[in-house]
């Protein structure tokens, strides 16, 4: 069970407020409850020390670069964990990391998490939904060399992931689906996934990544969004599989892995000028240390939607 690491203190007046700068006051029935998760681990690290486990999304990357150039800040820190050797591995924020590299930065402020601690990180996958010309899309898939597919109809004892060996499962709003069967070899499975995603992005512009947990949820989504006609489901990868791919130099397509972080930090608005190559490392570290002393964090336990 994915539970937040919380500690609770009840106080009746502001003079009893804990001095911990991560304490979060919540007014509740005339008294205050103070909750805070395990303190987030924010770090200033060289960009060269971070390896990506997924590809950046090209169109979104260009928009983000333009946004950072205009605002001169990095709003949210990427999420990283221990990588291979002394390297760090990106879990979330590959587009932000790629943007900082393109902008000539040498460092990034990141949030570090323990990949082996399920109370900090939960791994799922995104669902891609959009509109596509069905016949052209299916024909393109059938032309992929060595592809194996299996058609199915929802409601006949199948789940949203279709065939148990499916690399990608495609479901149209009619309820008809197509499982793209993968190789038992992990690398070959990912390479086939890349071919499908490449075809998918060449035919349509992916415009939404969502989570859909069941058939009723999927039917409700298509009913609410009649302009969409297709959903692509991907298998969730285990941490060991992602590490194995990284060791072999294989990165996943953009927007596949979804890392749910307990206690994710948002809105730090860190000035990009303090990440540039023209600022001495010692000055960067001093500014970062002072920055940590000034930030105030408020913890929200509920799920959120980010407007991009």
Secondary structure as UniProt FT lines:
FT   STRAND          7..11
FT   HELIX           14..16
FT   TURN            21..22
FT   STRAND          24..28
FT   TURN            29..30
FT   STRAND          31..36
FT   STRAND          41..46
FT   HELIX           47..49
FT   STRAND          50..51
FT   HELIX           58..71
FT   STRAND          73..74
FT   STRAND          78..82
FT   TURN            85..86
FT   STRAND          88..92
FT   HELIX           94..102
FT   TURN            103..104
FT   STRAND          107..112
FT   TURN            115..116
FT   TURN            118..120
FT   STRAND          121..125
FT   STRAND          127..130
FT   HELIX           134..142
FT   TURN            145..146
FT   STRAND          148..153
FT   TURN            154..155
FT   TURN            160..161
FT   TURN            164..165
FT   STRAND          166..172
FT   TURN            173..174
FT   STRAND          176..181
FT   HELIX           186..203
FT   STRAND          208..210
FT   HELIX           215..224
FT   TURN            226..227
FT   STRAND          230..234
FT   HELIX           239..247
FT   TURN            248..249
FT   TURN            254..255
FT   STRAND          257..261
FT   TURN            262..263
FT   STRAND          270..271
FT   HELIX           272..275
FT   TURN            277..278
FT   HELIX           281..294
//
